[in-house]
Amino acid sequence: MDELEKLKRLLRHWMEHNNEHVQLYRDWAEKASPIGNRELCEILRRLSNETEKLNRLFEEAIKIIG
């Protein structure tokens, strides 16, 4: 396996790992809301959105590798 193929696998792995984090952030945002911490809830939602943006960058990198 050459270096580009290794990198492609790593990018996919990081993207999958990020997807797990997205769901965790959303789950905890939902838990924070009922206890009255709206600011924390919003930050966790923003974290999930930003992590999704990172995944789009991973997808772009994977496409470049081919």
Distance bins in CASP14 RR format, pairs under 12 A and 6 or more apart:
PFRMAT RR
TARGET T0000
AUTHOR 0000-0000-0000
RMODE 2
METHOD distances of the structure
MODEL  1
1 7 0 0 0 0 0 1 0 0 0 0 0
1 8 0 0 0 0 1 0 0 0 0 0 0
1 9 0 0 0 0 1 0 0 0 0 0 0
1 10 0 0 0 0 0 1 0 0 0 0 0
2 8 0 0 0 0 1 0 0 0 0 0 0
2 9 0 0 0 0 0 1 0 0 0 0 0
2 65 0 0 0 0 0 1 0 0 0 0 0
3 9 0 0 0 0 0 1 0 0 0 0 0
3 10 0 0 0 0 0 1 0 0 0 0 0
3 65 0 0 0 0 0 1 0 0 0 0 0
4 10 0 0 0 0 0 1 0 0 0 0 0
4 11 0 0 0 0 0 1 0 0 0 0 0
4 61 0 0 0 0 0 1 0 0 0 0 0
4 62 0 0 0 0 0 1 0 0 0 0 0
4 64 0 0 0 0 1 0 0 0 0 0 0
4 65 1 0 1 0 0 0 0 0 0 0 0
4 66 0 0 0 0 1 0 0 0 0 0 0
5 11 0 0 0 0 0 1 0 0 0 0 0
5 12 0 0 0 0 0 1 0 0 0 0 0
5 62 0 0 0 0 0 1 0 0 0 0 0
5 65 0 0 0 0 1 0 0 0 0 0 0
5 66 0 0 0 0 1 0 0 0 0 0 0
6 12 0 0 0 0 0 1 0 0 0 0 0
6 13 0 0 0 0 0 1 0 0 0 0 0
6 65 0 0 0 0 0 1 0 0 0 0 0
7 13 0 0 0 0 0 1 0 0 0 0 0
7 14 0 0 0 0 0 1 0 0 0 0 0
7 58 0 0 0 0 0 1 0 0 0 0 0
7 61 0 0 0 0 1 0 0 0 0 0 0
7 62 0 0 0 0 1 0 0 0 0 0 0
7 64 0 0 0 0 0 1 0 0 0 0 0
7 65 1 0 0 1 0 0 0 0 0 0 0
7 66 0 0 0 0 0 1 0 0 0 0 0
8 14 0 0 0 0 0 1 0 0 0 0 0
8 15 0 0 0 0 0 1 0 0 0 0 0
8 58 0 0 0 0 0 1 0 0 0 0 0
8 59 0 0 0 0 0 1 0 0 0 0 0
8 61 0 0 0 0 1 0 0 0 0 0 0
8 62 1 0 1 0 0 0 0 0 0 0 0
8 63 0 0 0 0 0 1 0 0 0 0 0
8 64 0 0 0 0 1 0 0 0 0 0 0
8 65 1 0 1 0 0 0 0 0 0 0 0
8 66 1 0 0 1 0 0 0 0 0 0 0
9 15 0 0 0 0 0 1 0 0 0 0 0
9 16 0 0 0 0 0 1 0 0 0 0 0
9 58 0 0 0 0 0 1 0 0 0 0 0
9 62 0 0 0 0 1 0 0 0 0 0 0
9 65 0 0 0 0 1 0 0 0 0 0 0
10 16 0 0 0 0 0 1 0 0 0 0 0
10 17 0 0 0 0 0 1 0 0 0 0 0
10 58 0 0 0 0 1 0 0 0 0 0 0
10 61 0 0 0 0 1 0 0 0 0 0 0
10 62 0 0 0 0 0 1 0 0 0 0 0
10 65 0 0 0 0 0 1 0 0 0 0 0
11 17 0 0 0 0 0 1 0 0 0 0 0
11 18 0 0 0 0 0 1 0 0 0 0 0
11 54 0 0 0 0 0 1 0 0 0 0 0
11 55 0 0 0 0 0 1 0 0 0 0 0
11 57 0 0 0 0 1 0 0 0 0 0 0
11 58 1 0 1 0 0 0 0 0 0 0 0
11 59 0 0 0 0 1 0 0 0 0 0 0
11 60 0 0 0 0 1 0 0 0 0 0 0
11 61 1 0 1 0 0 0 0 0 0 0 0
11 62 1 0 1 0 0 0 0 0 0 0 0
11 63 0 0 0 0 0 1 0 0 0 0 0
11 64 0 0 0 0 1 0 0 0 0 0 0
11 65 1 0 0 1 0 0 0 0 0 0 0
11 66 0 0 0 0 0 1 0 0 0 0 0
12 18 0 0 0 0 0 1 0 0 0 0 0
12 19 0 0 0 0 0 1 0 0 0 0 0
12 55 0 0 0 0 0 1 0 0 0 0 0
12 58 1 0 0 1 0 0 0 0 0 0 0
12 59 0 0 0 0 1 0 0 0 0 0 0
12 61 0 0 0 0 0 1 0 0 0 0 0
12 62 1 0 0 1 0 0 0 0 0 0 0
12 63 0 0 0 0 0 1 0 0 0 0 0
12 65 0 0 0 0 0 1 0 0 0 0 0
12 66 0 0 0 0 0 1 0 0 0 0 0
13 19 0 0 0 0 0 1 0 0 0 0 0
13 20 0 0 0 0 0 1 0 0 0 0 0
13 58 0 0 0 0 1 0 0 0 0 0 0
13 62 0 0 0 0 0 1 0 0 0 0 0
14 20 0 0 0 0 0 1 0 0 0 0 0
14 21 0 0 0 0 0 1 0 0 0 0 0
14 51 0 0 0 0 0 1 0 0 0 0 0
14 54 0 0 0 0 1 0 0 0 0 0 0
14 55 0 0 0 0 1 0 0 0 0 0 0
14 57 0 0 0 0 0 1 0 0 0 0 0
14 58 1 0 0 1 0 0 0 0 0 0 0
14 59 0 0 0 0 0 1 0 0 0 0 0
14 61 0 0 0 0 1 0 0 0 0 0 0
14 62 0 0 0 0 0 1 0 0 0 0 0
15 21 0 0 0 0 0 1 0 0 0 0 0
15 22 0 0 0 0 0 1 0 0 0 0 0
15 51 0 0 0 0 0 1 0 0 0 0 0
15 52 0 0 0 0 0 1 0 0 0 0 0
15 53 0 0 0 0 0 1 0 0 0 0 0
15 54 0 0 0 0 1 0 0 0 0 0 0
15 55 1 0 1 0 0 0 0 0 0 0 0
15 56 0 0 0 0 1 0 0 0 0 0 0
15 57 0 0 0 0 1 0 0 0 0 0 0
15 58 1 0 1 0 0 0 0 0 0 0 0
15 59 1 0 0 1 0 0 0 0 0 0 0
15 60 0 0 0 0 0 1 0 0 0 0 0
15 61 0 0 0 0 1 0 0 0 0 0 0
15 62 1 0 0 1 0 0 0 0 0 0 0
16 22 0 0 0 0 0 1 0 0 0 0 0
16 23 0 0 0 0 0 1 0 0 0 0 0
16 55 0 0 0 0 1 0 0 0 0 0 0
16 58 0 0 0 0 1 0 0 0 0 0 0
16 59 0 0 0 0 0 1 0 0 0 0 0
16 62 0 0 0 0 0 1 0 0 0 0 0
17 23 0 0 0 0 0 1 0 0 0 0 0
17 24 0 0 0 0 0 1 0 0 0 0 0
17 51 0 0 0 0 1 0 0 0 0 0 0
17 54 0 0 0 0 0 1 0 0 0 0 0
17 55 0 0 0 0 1 0 0 0 0 0 0
17 58 0 0 0 0 0 1 0 0 0 0 0
18 24 0 0 0 0 0 1 0 0 0 0 0
18 25 0 0 0 0 0 1 0 0 0 0 0
18 47 0 0 0 0 0 1 0 0 0 0 0
18 48 0 0 0 0 1 0 0 0 0 0 0
18 49 0 0 0 0 0 1 0 0 0 0 0
18 50 0 0 0 0 0 1 0 0 0 0 0
18 51 1 0 1 0 0 0 0 0 0 0 0
18 52 1 0 0 1 0 0 0 0 0 0 0
18 53 0 0 0 0 1 0 0 0 0 0 0
18 54 1 0 1 0 0 0 0 0 0 0 0
18 55 1 0 1 0 0 0 0 0 0 0 0
18 56 0 0 0 0 0 1 0 0 0 0 0
18 57 0 0 0 0 0 1 0 0 0 0 0
18 58 1 0 0 1 0 0 0 0 0 0 0
18 59 0 0 0 0 0 1 0 0 0 0 0
19 25 0 0 0 0 0 1 0 0 0 0 0
19 26 0 0 0 0 0 1 0 0 0 0 0
19 48 0 0 0 0 0 1 0 0 0 0 0
19 51 0 0 0 0 1 0 0 0 0 0 0
19 52 0 0 0 0 1 0 0 0 0 0 0
19 54 0 0 0 0 0 1 0 0 0 0 0
19 55 1 0 0 1 0 0 0 0 0 0 0
19 56 0 0 0 0 0 1 0 0 0 0 0
19 58 0 0 0 0 0 1 0 0 0 0 0
19 59 0 0 0 0 0 1 0 0 0 0 0
20 26 0 0 0 0 0 1 0 0 0 0 0
20 27 0 0 0 0 0 1 0 0 0 0 0
20 48 0 0 0 0 0 1 0 0 0 0 0
20 51 0 0 0 0 1 0 0 0 0 0 0
20 55 0 0 0 0 0 1 0 0 0 0 0
21 27 0 0 0 0 0 1 0 0 0 0 0
21 28 0 0 0 0 0 1 0 0 0 0 0
21 44 0 0 0 0 0 1 0 0 0 0 0
21 47 0 0 0 0 1 0 0 0 0 0 0
21 48 1 0 0 1 0 0 0 0 0 0 0
21 49 0 0 0 0 0 1 0 0 0 0 0
21 50 0 0 0 0 0 1 0 0 0 0 0
21 51 1 0 1 0 0 0 0 0 0 0 0
21 52 0 0 0 0 1 0 0 0 0 0 0
21 54 0 0 0 0 1 0 0 0 0 0 0
21 55 0 0 0 0 1 0 0 0 0 0 0
22 28 0 0 0 0 0 1 0 0 0 0 0
22 29 0 0 0 0 0 1 0 0 0 0 0
22 44 0 0 0 0 0 1 0 0 0 0 0
22 45 0 0 0 0 0 1 0 0 0 0 0
22 46 0 0 0 0 0 1 0 0 0 0 0
22 47 0 0 0 0 1 0 0 0 0 0 0
22 48 1 0 1 0 0 0 0 0 0 0 0
22 49 0 0 0 0 1 0 0 0 0 0 0
22 50 0 0 0 0 1 0 0 0 0 0 0
22 51 1 0 1 0 0 0 0 0 0 0 0
22 52 1 0 1 0 0 0 0 0 0 0 0
22 53 0 0 0 0 0 1 0 0 0 0 0
22 54 0 0 0 0 1 0 0 0 0 0 0
22 55 1 0 0 1 0 0 0 0 0 0 0
22 56 0 0 0 0 0 1 0 0 0 0 0
23 29 0 0 0 0 0 1 0 0 0 0 0
23 30 0 0 0 0 0 1 0 0 0 0 0
23 44 0 0 0 0 0 1 0 0 0 0 0
23 47 0 0 0 0 0 1 0 0 0 0 0
23 48 1 0 0 1 0 0 0 0 0 0 0
23 51 0 0 0 0 1 0 0 0 0 0 0
23 52 0 0 0 0 0 1 0 0 0 0 0
24 30 0 0 0 0 0 1 0 0 0 0 0
24 31 0 0 0 0 0 1 0 0 0 0 0
24 44 0 0 0 0 1 0 0 0 0 0 0
24 47 0 0 0 0 1 0 0 0 0 0 0
24 48 0 0 0 0 1 0 0 0 0 0 0
24 51 0 0 0 0 1 0 0 0 0 0 0
25 31 0 0 0 0 0 1 0 0 0 0 0
25 32 0 0 0 0 0 1 0 0 0 0 0
25 40 0 0 0 0 0 1 0 0 0 0 0
25 41 0 0 0 0 0 1 0 0 0 0 0
25 42 0 0 0 0 0 1 0 0 0 0 0
25 43 0 0 0 0 1 0 0 0 0 0 0
25 44 1 0 1 0 0 0 0 0 0 0 0
25 45 1 0 0 1 0 0 0 0 0 0 0
25 46 0 0 0 0 1 0 0 0 0 0 0
25 47 1 0 1 0 0 0 0 0 0 0 0
25 48 1 1 0 0 0 0 0 0 0 0 0
25 49 0 0 0 0 1 0 0 0 0 0 0
25 50 0 0 0 0 1 0 0 0 0 0 0
25 51 1 0 0 1 0 0 0 0 0 0 0
25 52 0 0 0 0 1 0 0 0 0 0 0
26 32 0 0 0 0 0 1 0 0 0 0 0
26 33 0 0 0 0 0 1 0 0 0 0 0
26 41 0 0 0 0 0 1 0 0 0 0 0
26 44 1 0 0 1 0 0 0 0 0 0 0
26 45 1 0 0 1 0 0 0 0 0 0 0
26 46 0 0 0 0 0 1 0 0 0 0 0
26 47 0 0 0 0 1 0 0 0 0 0 0
26 48 1 0 1 0 0 0 0 0 0 0 0
26 49 0 0 0 0 1 0 0 0 0 0 0
26 51 0 0 0 0 1 0 0 0 0 0 0
26 52 0 0 0 0 0 1 0 0 0 0 0
27 33 0 0 0 0 0 1 0 0 0 0 0
27 41 0 0 0 0 0 1 0 0 0 0 0
27 44 0 0 0 0 1 0 0 0 0 0 0
27 45 0 0 0 0 0 1 0 0 0 0 0
27 47 0 0 0 0 0 1 0 0 0 0 0
27 48 0 0 0 0 1 0 0 0 0 0 0
28 34 0 0 0 0 0 1 0 0 0 0 0
28 35 0 0 0 0 0 1 0 0 0 0 0
28 37 0 0 0 0 0 1 0 0 0 0 0
28 40 0 0 0 0 1 0 0 0 0 0 0
28 41 0 0 0 0 1 0 0 0 0 0 0
28 43 0 0 0 0 0 1 0 0 0 0 0
28 44 1 0 1 0 0 0 0 0 0 0 0
28 45 0 0 0 0 1 0 0 0 0 0 0
28 47 0 0 0 0 1 0 0 0 0 0 0
28 48 0 0 0 0 1 0 0 0 0 0 0
29 35 0 0 0 0 0 1 0 0 0 0 0
29 36 0 0 0 0 0 1 0 0 0 0 0
29 37 0 0 0 0 1 0 0 0 0 0 0
29 38 0 0 0 0 0 1 0 0 0 0 0
29 39 0 0 0 0 0 1 0 0 0 0 0
29 40 1 0 0 1 0 0 0 0 0 0 0
29 41 1 0 1 0 0 0 0 0 0 0 0
29 42 1 0 0 1 0 0 0 0 0 0 0
29 43 0 0 0 0 1 0 0 0 0 0 0
29 44 1 1 0 0 0 0 0 0 0 0 0
29 45 1 0 1 0 0 0 0 0 0 0 0
29 46 0 0 0 0 1 0 0 0 0 0 0
29 47 0 0 0 0 1 0 0 0 0 0 0
29 48 1 0 0 1 0 0 0 0 0 0 0
29 49 0 0 0 0 0 1 0 0 0 0 0
30 36 0 0 0 0 0 1 0 0 0 0 0
30 37 0 0 0 0 0 1 0 0 0 0 0
30 40 0 0 0 0 0 1 0 0 0 0 0
30 41 1 0 0 1 0 0 0 0 0 0 0
30 44 0 0 0 0 1 0 0 0 0 0 0
30 45 0 0 0 0 1 0 0 0 0 0 0
30 48 0 0 0 0 0 1 0 0 0 0 0
31 37 0 0 0 0 1 0 0 0 0 0 0
31 40 0 0 0 0 1 0 0 0 0 0 0
31 41 0 0 0 0 1 0 0 0 0 0 0
31 44 0 0 0 0 1 0 0 0 0 0 0
32 38 1 0 0 1 0 0 0 0 0 0 0
32 39 0 0 0 0 1 0 0 0 0 0 0
32 40 1 0 1 0 0 0 0 0 0 0 0
32 41 1 0 1 0 0 0 0 0 0 0 0
32 42 0 0 0 0 1 0 0 0 0 0 0
32 43 0 0 0 0 1 0 0 0 0 0 0
32 44 1 0 0 1 0 0 0 0 0 0 0
32 45 0 0 0 0 1 0 0 0 0 0 0
32 47 0 0 0 0 0 1 0 0 0 0 0
33 39 0 0 0 0 0 1 0 0 0 0 0
33 40 0 0 0 0 1 0 0 0 0 0 0
33 41 1 0 1 0 0 0 0 0 0 0 0
33 42 0 0 0 0 1 0 0 0 0 0 0
33 43 0 0 0 0 0 1 0 0 0 0 0
33 44 0 0 0 0 1 0 0 0 0 0 0
33 45 0 0 0 0 1 0 0 0 0 0 0
34 40 0 0 0 0 0 1 0 0 0 0 0
34 41 0 0 0 0 1 0 0 0 0 0 0
35 41 0 0 0 0 1 0 0 0 0 0 0
36 42 0 0 0 0 0 1 0 0 0 0 0
37 43 0 0 0 0 1 0 0 0 0 0 0
37 44 0 0 0 0 1 0 0 0 0 0 0
38 44 0 0 0 0 0 1 0 0 0 0 0
38 45 0 0 0 0 0 1 0 0 0 0 0
39 45 0 0 0 0 0 1 0 0 0 0 0
39 46 0 0 0 0 0 1 0 0 0 0 0
40 46 0 0 0 0 0 1 0 0 0 0 0
40 47 0 0 0 0 0 1 0 0 0 0 0
41 47 0 0 0 0 0 1 0 0 0 0 0
41 48 0 0 0 0 0 1 0 0 0 0 0
42 48 0 0 0 0 0 1 0 0 0 0 0
42 49 0 0 0 0 0 1 0 0 0 0 0
43 49 0 0 0 0 0 1 0 0 0 0 0
43 50 0 0 0 0 0 1 0 0 0 0 0
44 50 0 0 0 0 0 1 0 0 0 0 0
44 51 0 0 0 0 0 1 0 0 0 0 0
45 51 0 0 0 0 0 1 0 0 0 0 0
45 52 0 0 0 0 0 1 0 0 0 0 0
46 52 0 0 0 0 0 1 0 0 0 0 0
46 53 0 0 0 0 0 1 0 0 0 0 0
47 53 0 0 0 0 0 1 0 0 0 0 0
47 54 0 0 0 0 0 1 0 0 0 0 0
48 54 0 0 0 0 0 1 0 0 0 0 0
48 55 0 0 0 0 0 1 0 0 0 0 0
49 55 0 0 0 0 0 1 0 0 0 0 0
49 56 0 0 0 0 0 1 0 0 0 0 0
50 56 0 0 0 0 0 1 0 0 0 0 0
50 57 0 0 0 0 0 1 0 0 0 0 0
51 57 0 0 0 0 0 1 0 0 0 0 0
51 58 0 0 0 0 0 1 0 0 0 0 0
52 58 0 0 0 0 0 1 0 0 0 0 0
52 59 0 0 0 0 0 1 0 0 0 0 0
53 59 0 0 0 0 0 1 0 0 0 0 0
53 60 0 0 0 0 0 1 0 0 0 0 0
54 60 0 0 0 0 0 1 0 0 0 0 0
54 61 0 0 0 0 0 1 0 0 0 0 0
55 61 0 0 0 0 0 1 0 0 0 0 0
55 62 0 0 0 0 0 1 0 0 0 0 0
56 62 0 0 0 0 0 1 0 0 0 0 0
56 63 0 0 0 0 0 1 0 0 0 0 0
57 63 0 0 0 0 0 1 0 0 0 0 0
57 64 0 0 0 0 0 1 0 0 0 0 0
58 64 0 0 0 0 0 1 0 0 0 0 0
58 65 0 0 0 0 0 1 0 0 0 0 0
59 65 0 0 0 0 0 1 0 0 0 0 0
59 66 0 0 0 0 0 1 0 0 0 0 0
60 66 0 0 0 0 0 1 0 0 0 0 0
END
